[in-house]
């Protein structure tokens, strides 16, 4: 089953999106999502190693829960609830800042170099 690989890739994509900057919409949305999933136990942080990990049992339900929350806010046009969500989960904490700094020199979108063999 490929589900564990999908979930690990999902977490990686959240970090990739945040690296474009959390001051713009997509990066901020990824930050809110990460913090929500951290608070709800779907993503964990190991202070000793400084690494994030997926809780494979919890993540599927929490993704569903988060999607329902977002879609309800969107469907009802509840601007105040959207602002409250951003205010509650839209901050980069010191652990996350350190994690993002560790990969600052890694290209966000690596550009492969192909050699012409013919």
ZIZIQUI-V778087 format. One record per residue. N is the residue number from 1. RES is the residue in one small letter. PHI is phi in whole degrees, 0 to 359 (* if undefined). PSI is psi as a letter, one per 30 degrees, with the letter a starting at -180 (* if undefined). BURIAL is # if it has 16 or more other ideal C-beta (glycine too) atoms within 10 Angstrom, else .. Layout:
# ZIZIQUI-V778087
N_RES_PHI_PSI_BURIAL + N_RES_PHI_PSI_BURIAL
This chain:
# ZIZIQUI-V778087
1_x_*_k_. + 2_x_265_g_. + 3_x_306_e_. + 4_x_301_e_. + 5_x_293_e_. + 6_x_298_e_. + 7_x_291_e_# + 8_x_295_e_. + 9_x_296_e_. + 10_x_301_e_. + 11_x_297_e_# + 12_x_300_e_. + 13_x_292_e_. + 14_x_297_e_# + 15_x_296_e_# + 16_x_301_e_# + 17_x_296_e_# + 18_x_296_f_# + 19_x_292_f_# + 20_x_286_f_. + 21_x_122_k_. + 22_x_272_g_# + 23_x_274_f_. + 24_x_247_l_. + 25_x_302_e_. + 26_x_292_e_. + 27_x_295_e_# + 28_x_294_e_# + 29_x_298_e_# + 30_x_295_e_# + 31_x_297_e_# + 32_x_300_e_# + 33_x_298_e_# + 34_x_301_e_# + 35_x_296_e_# + 36_x_297_e_# + 37_x_292_e_# + 38_x_296_e_# + 39_x_298_e_. + 40_x_261_g_. + 41_x_80_g_. + 42_x_279_f_# + 43_x_238_k_# + 44_x_240_l_. + 45_x_235_k_. + 46_x_258_j_. + 47_x_298_e_. + 48_x_292_e_. + 49_x_262_f_. + 50_x_73_g_. + 51_x_246_l_. + 52_x_259_l_# + 53_x_214_l_. + 54_x_269_k_# + 55_x_268_j_. + 56_x_295_f_. + 57_x_279_e_. + 58_x_272_e_. + 59_x_304_e_# + 60_x_304_e_. + 61_x_293_e_. + 62_x_286_e_# + 63_x_296_e_# + 64_x_299_e_. + 65_x_298_e_. + 66_x_293_e_# + 67_x_299_e_. + 68_x_299_e_. + 69_x_300_e_. + 70_x_296_e_# + 71_x_293_e_. + 72_x_293_e_. + 73_x_299_e_# + 74_x_295_e_. + 75_x_296_e_. + 76_x_268_f_. + 77_x_64_h_. + 78_x_279_i_. + 79_x_299_e_. + 80_x_295_e_. + 81_x_292_e_. + 82_x_297_e_. + 83_x_297_e_. + 84_x_296_e_. + 85_x_296_e_# + 86_x_298_e_. + 87_x_295_e_. + 88_x_285_e_. + 89_x_236_g_# + 90_x_264_g_. + 91_x_251_k_. + 92_x_273_j_# + 93_x_281_l_. + 94_x_298_e_. + 95_x_294_e_. + 96_x_292_e_# + 97_x_302_e_. + 98_x_297_e_. + 99_x_298_e_# + 100_x_291_e_. + 101_x_293_e_. + 102_x_298_f_. + 103_x_250_g_. + 104_x_301_e_. + 105_x_269_f_. + 106_x_273_k_. + 107_x_302_k_. + 108_x_291_e_. + 109_x_238_j_. + 110_x_301_k_. + 111_x_254_j_. + 112_x_292_k_. + 113_x_249_j_. + 114_x_258_k_. + 115_x_264_k_. + 116_x_275_j_. + 117_x_262_g_. + 118_x_238_*_.
